Amino acid sequence: MKKLIMGIVIILALCFSLFTTGCGENEHEGKTVVVFWHAMGGTLGDVLNDMIEDFNEQNPEIFIKSEFMGNYGTLAQKLMASSMVNGTPTMSQAYENWTHNFIEGEILTPLEYFIEKHNVNIKDFYEPMILSNTFDNVIYSYPFNKSMPVMYVNLDMLKEVGIEKIPETHVELMEAYKKLSTKYKGTAFSAKDAWNFFCLILQNGGKLTNPEETEAYFDSEAGVKSLNFLMDVIKNDYGFLTQGYDHQTEFAAKKVGLIVSSSVSKAYMNDITFNWTAAPLPSAKKKASIISGTNVVIFNNNPRNCSEEQQEAAWKFIDWFTQPEQTAHWSIKTNYMPVRKSALETEIMINHLKTDEFLKAALDQLPYADYEPKSGRWYQSRQEIGDILEKAFIEKKDASVYIKEIHNMVNKALKGE
């Protein structure tokens, strides 16, 4: 049965590869065509494609062929399937744990090769973004669309219930939830929101794993305290659970006064008419936040898409996209993070930050930002953590019960058991 399923996957991958690369061969004759798979749709996709068009105009010898894959789930499936039959694109967005698997399959060209060849000042990039793209001391990928969690605040609602300042600590945040719940609800969040949970753990002085990503550190005082914080919100009826990104809808509908969400969420809430802002995440023992989002990789295993010339052209686009002016433009238009420190010194960013407190709330967290574990074994663990969190909110047992379950599950996954 497994062989049959594998055969079907390979056939589908072959068909997909032929479908995506077999048409329009001569459409860009004389140019080096770089096939770029991504999952940027809607407004974000429009910004990306406009930038790609600019690059293509500035570099007439190259054509970046943008191919939208619908969403990250579909992108992951197509990358995995195409990698089995040497049908990969030239480059693609990829999360760190995908990259880890591609490295094991020896189908990536390390971007460190181009960094050294072209003498790139890697110190200009934010350190967590580079470290999360480094595997066995080699930079394999580059930060692409990186987001930061921020706290969105309905200032009108806070004023109405007598809250004079935006919460800056966990204690102040819980008190704000309590006061808001006398008239509205304090907050809403996805039952499976692992990102917020991980940030709480770091803020409470804990860690997710050891540096080698071979051992889980969830079973700790910080782990229990963080889950208790979220469970207390639900137990005390200070907030309610949602699915996916529905908490953004509830905030926009003025049903809750505070939510934690991605810096990019602003792009989906721009029709809000009440007085609102964004602020850095509240702290406990320390300030902490976790950068999320994908990176970009260059493949080497498809003779049709991954010649040395195509790889070099792909690098040229990546290098262009991450130059200070370009990454500043990308950040301003999308609320993703600029990947270079020098982007903050560009005229367009300096002028933008004079009026945009939303992006500033995210940027202010970069000096102490961290990243999630990046091994391939973390991906499945992360999904199961969300399931256990949801169970905790439903069953409402002691938080330590669920923390131990998370800890043991992640430990087994990290050890390959």
Secondary structure, 3 states (H helix, E strand, C coil): CHHHHHHHHHHHHHHHHHHHHCCCCCCCCCCEEEEEEECCCHHHHHHHHHHHHHHHHHCCCEEEEEEECCCHHHHHHHHHHHHCCCCCCCEEEECHHHHHHHHHCCCECCHHHHHHHCCCCHHHECHHHHHCCEECCEECCEEEEEECEEEEEEHHHHHHCCCCCCCCEHHHHHHHHHHHCCCCEEEEEECCCHHHHHHHHHHCCCCCECCCCCCECCCCHHHHHHHHHHHHHHHCCCEEEECCCHHHHHHHCCCEEEEEEEHHHHHHCCCCCCCEEEECCCECCCCCEEEEEEEEEEECCCCCCCCHHHHHHHHHHHHHHCCHHHHHHHHHHHCCCCCEHHHHHCHHHHHHHCCCHHHHHHHCCHHHEEECCCCHHHHHHHHHHHHHHHHHHHHCCCHHHHHHHHHHHHHHHHCCC
